[in-house]
Amino acid sequence: VSDECLEPLAAQWTDNQIAVMLDDLRRVTDVLQKQQKAACKEAMPGDCPFPVVHSKGGLACVSAERKVYCKPMCNEGQDFSFLRRTRVYEECSAATNNKWTTQYVGGNKLAVCNKSDSPISGAPSAYFPKDQDCLKTKSDQALEEKQEIT
């Protein structure tokens, strides 16, 4: 549904109706995020912990032969806090003692994305294009397939 269709409809709502809708959307969002996280956890083989997904980016993860590889990605207008040009993926497997090979000590945080006018710390494929983030990519099969190729 386009914004052009929704805006005239929303303009007719009272403040109370808007508040009710926002509250309902927040609750539905919480439920859907829990389901999505559960589905992602099922894809983690073995004893690998679920990686922390940064709010200003996302992770593109694949698993093969009981190993998980995750590629941290930043949204447009964000950049990594560490250089990642030669470190495109992080791994978790028995070979890494079921811990993520992360630059952050003692945790499951794979990357942090900070506001930046010029993304230079990561490989060119480590950034979502303008007007596209992790959720937009996941909701559009063609965008998801395009991102998997790079």
Secondary structure, DSSP 8 states (H G I E B T S, - for coil): --HHHHHHHHHTS-HHHHHHHHHHHHHHHHHHHHHHHHHHHHTS-TT----B--TTEEEEEEEETTEEEEEEEE-TTEEESS--TT---EEESGGGTTS---SSTTSSB---EEE-SS--SS-GGGB--TT--HHHHHH-HHHHHHHHH-
